[in-house]
């Protein structure tokens, strides 16, 4: 049965520098833990290829560490050493279907999977600005200036490899309490040197990281930067408590070379600051002047971090309309989805042809395979 006319704004093209996208739908980065010896196999390739064939404009890969210290677990693909080369096949397959793809570089810093009930990887000595996974939760050791320089160099090498392999850009994961976020957040950055102290000092690591990736690639190679207010271990945490504080961080990153911001929230439409109904994505677009990706429970009935959201999420047709309205109102330029695209590799095709009623709900069992 045909549904209402599709929200056309979702399917308009977008150009952001060298990033040319056929529509505004982004596949959000989702850790699937299916790597073999750190490399993506045929099943991983097919998983990404199905979403490209289904019509998404941009795929952001699951997060991948740029070096061993940043590794989340053994089943997470690595973007360093020999396993990295296997991603070239994925890039070619995605491009063959008209989609763009960027790798997400993900260094977990002072974070271990056991903190959220997953497998322990304690064989890795965790590094972070102040040896804290969260306030009052020590883990690993504080980074020396040499550690910082080595880590930044690893990111730059990964970015350079992404460009050589034909990726359409690179995303730096600086959200959710992982390494760059641990520098940005006052709660985990207690340093007194030039990488800590005030907000500008806490931003220095991220700024140097972006600058290094820019130098290692080219002036027009797209650099995406994902950030959040909330952390895995503190949903109420805030990087910025006001638009002015947010502007200080964003302007430094824009000057460093960020092309697109990816604003991770638990619900993409919620207000960012008290007394104002504008979202984090809206404020970021306004204050940075850069294109913005919004993410957080898009097109579904509940959010991932709710107990039910991890088990089942129904399709919300009204939210699909709200997604399009946000684009039209200038709240964001692109919108990313995770669970909805696990359930519906053909989400774009179904919505674009008015078959919203054919969209499948997300259920937990879908995580058991790469379908």
N, C-alpha and C positions, 0 to 999 in steps of 0.2 A: 504494500500500500504506500502510495506517495505521501510524504509529509509536507509541511509548509515550505515555501521557497527557501533555499539555503541562504545563510547570512553571507553575502557576497564579499564583504570587506575582508573576511578571513582568507580569501583566495586570490587577492590582488598581489601582484609582484612587488618586490622590494629590492632596491639596490642600496648598499651601504659600503661605499668605496668599492673594493674588488669583490665584495660578497654580493652575488646576484641570486636572489631567491625567487622561486616561482610562486610562493604563497607565504602566508604568515604563520604557518604551523611548524613548530619545532618539536623534535623528539628529545625529551629531557634526558640527561645522563642518568642511567640507572645501573647500579652495581648488580651484576648477574652471577658473578663467581663461577664462570664456566671455562676459564682458561686452562689450557694444557701446557705445563711447563712454561707458564707465563705468556703464552701466545694464543691468539684467537684461532680456533679450528674451523672446519667447514660449517659446523652448526652455528657458530657465532657469525660467520659471514652471511649465512642464509637468514639469520635473525635480522640483521641490519638491512639486507637486501629486500626483505619483505616489506619493511616500513618505507623504503625508498620507492618500491614499486607501488605501494599503496597511496603515494602522493605527497608525503611530507616535503616541506621546503628545505629544512635543515635538520640534520642529525648531529647531536652532540653525543659522542661516545661515552660509555661508562668511564668513570674516573680511572686514571692509570698513573702510577708513581713514576716520577722522572729519575729516581734512584732507589737503591735498596732501603735506605733509612725511611723513605716515605711510604713503604708498602703496607697495605691494609691486611692482606692475607695471601696465602699461596695460590688461591684460585682466582685472584684478581689479575687481569693481564698487566704486563709491565710495558712501559714505554721507554725502556733503556735496554741496552745489550741486544743480543741476537733476536729475542722475541719481537722486538719492535718492527722488524722488517715485514712480518706476516700481515701487518695492517694494510700494506699496499694493495693486496687483493681486495680487501673490504672497500677501500677507497674507489677502486676501479668498478666494482660491482654497484656501488651506490651511484656513482656518476653515470653509469650506463642507463639508469632509470631517471635521470634528470634531477636528482637531489644533490644538495651540498652536504659536506661532512667536515667536522672539526674534532680533533681529539681533546678530551678534557684532561689536563694535568692536575693530579691530585696527590699531594703530599700530606699525610695525616698528622705529622708532627707528634705531639704528646697525646696520642690517642691510640687505644688498643681495642680490637673488636670485643674483647671480654667486657669492656665497660658497658656495652649495650647487649650483653647476653649472647654474643657470637663467639666463635673459636678464638682461642688465645694465640697471639703471635709474639710471645715474650722473648723469643730468640733475637728479635730486633731491638737494639738499644734506641729508645725513643728520644728524639731531639725536639726542642721547642724554645721559645724565647726565655721562659722562666721555669722550666721543668714542672709545668702545671697543665693538667688536662682540663681543669676548671678551677675556680677559686676553692681552695681547701682540698684539692685532689692532686697531690704531687705524682708525677710520673716521669721517668727518664732523667735527662740532665739538660741544663741550660746550654744553648748554643754559644760557642765562641765566635769571634769575628771570622775566624777561618772556616768554621762550620757554615756560617751564613754565606760566605763567598763561594764555597764549594756547592752549596745548595742552589744558589742563584745560577751558577754556571751549569748545573745539571738541567735546570729548567730551560736555559738558553739553548743547550745542545738538543733538547727534546723539541723545542720550537723549530730550530733549524732543520731537524730531521723531518718534522711534519711538512714543512714547506717543500723539501726535496721530494717527499713521497707523494705529493700532489693533493694533500689536504687543502681545504679552502680557508683555513685559518687555524687558530688554536684558542682554547679556553683555559684560563687559570681559575682553578677552584679555590676561592678565597672565602668560602661560606662555612656555616654549620660547625664551627669550632675546630677546623683543621689548620694546618700550619700558617698560611698567610693570615687567616682570621685570628689565630692565637697572637699574632703580632698586633693586629688592628684593635683587638678588644682589651680594654684596660684590665678586665678580670683575669686575663692570662698573661699579660705583658707587664711585669713588674720591674723591668730593666731600668737602670739609671744611666745607661750610656746613650749614644745617639740613635739607637733603635728602640728607645722607650721614652718614658717621661710623659710629655704632653701628646696631644693628638697628632701633631705633625711628626714627632719622633716615632710614634707607633705606626705611622703610615709609611715610614721610610723603607722597610723591607719590601712591601708590596710595590712601591714606586720603583725601586731598583730592580725588582723582578721583571716588571713590565718593560723597563728600559733595556734590560739585557736581552729579553725576547725580541724586542724591536731591532736592536743592533744585530742580532743573530739571523734575522730574516730579511725583511726589506721594508721600506717606508710604507708600502701599500698592503702588506700582509695583515689580514684582519686579526686583531687580538681582542678576545672576549674576556670579560672579567665577571665571575659569579660571586656575589656576596649576599649576606643575610644579616638580619638583626639576631634572630634566634640561633641557638647552638644545640647540638645533640644532647648536651648535658644540662642545658638551661634554656628552656623555651622562652623565658621572660627576659633574656639578656638583650641589651641594646648597644650597638656600636655608636649610634647617634640618638640623642634625646630631643633634637630639634632640627629643623631644616638647615639652620646655619652650621651646625656641627656636621651634618651630612654633606653640605656643600664643601666644607674644608677637605673632607676625604676625597670626594669626587673630583674636585678641581685638580688636586695633586695627581690623581690617576689619569685624568684626561691629558694633562701636560706630559705625563710619562709616556703616553701612547695608546691608551685604551680606546678602542673603536666602538665597542658595543658592551653595554652593561646587562647582566643577567641577574634580576632581582628575585631571590628565592624567599618566598613567604609560605606559610602554611595554607593560607587562603589568599589568592592573588588580589582580591578586590578590597581587602580590609584596610582601614585607615592606618597610616604609618605613625601619626603623631596625634596626641590628644587635642580635641577642639577643632579638628580639620578632617574632612572625609576623604582626602586624597590618599591614594595608595603609595607604597614605597616605589613602585614602578613609575607612577605619575611624577612623584617628586624627583626621582632620579633623572627622568627625561627632561624635566623642567630645569633642574640645576646643572646638569652636565652638558646639555645640548647634543647628546649622543643618542643613537637608537637604543631601545631598551627591550629586553625580553622579560615578560612576566611569567611566573610559574607558581603553582600552588593550588591543587585540587580542581584544575580546569576541567569542565564538562562532567564532573562527577558529583555525587550527592554528599560525600563526606571527604575529610582530608586524611592523608596518609598517616599522620601521627596520632590520629584517634584510634582507640582499640579496634573499633569496627572497620576503620578505613584500611587496615592491614588484612582484613578478612574478606570483605565484600564492599563494593561501591557501585551503586546503580548509576546509570546515565541520567543526567539532569538536562532535559531539552531547554529549559529556561536559561540555564547557565551558558549554553552554546550561543544563545541570543545575546547574553550579557558579554560574552567574550568579544563578539562583533561590535557591540556598542562601545566597549572600551577602546577598541582600535579607532572607531570613528570619532570618539571624543578626544583622542590624543593621549590616552592614559599610558599607552605602550605601543610598540611597533610590531612586536611578535609575541606569540604566546606558546609556551612549552607545556607538553603533557607527558606523563609517565605511565601511570596505571592504565589510562584510557587507550594508549597505544600498545600496551602489552595485550590488552583484551581485543583490540581492534587494529591490526596492522593496516587495514583499509579504511581507517577513520576518515581520512580526507575524501576518499572516493564516495563513501556512504553519505557523508554530510553534504558534499558538493552536489550530489544528485538527489538530494531531498529524502534520503532513506534513513533518517535519524532513528526511526522505529526499529531498524535492523541492527543498531549498535548493541554490542553485548556488554553486560556488566562485568566489572573486574571481580574475580574471585581468587582467593589465596592459592588454589591449586595451580593456577596459571604460572606461578613462579617456579614450579617444579620442572619446567622444560623451557627450551627456547623455541616456542612455536611462532 
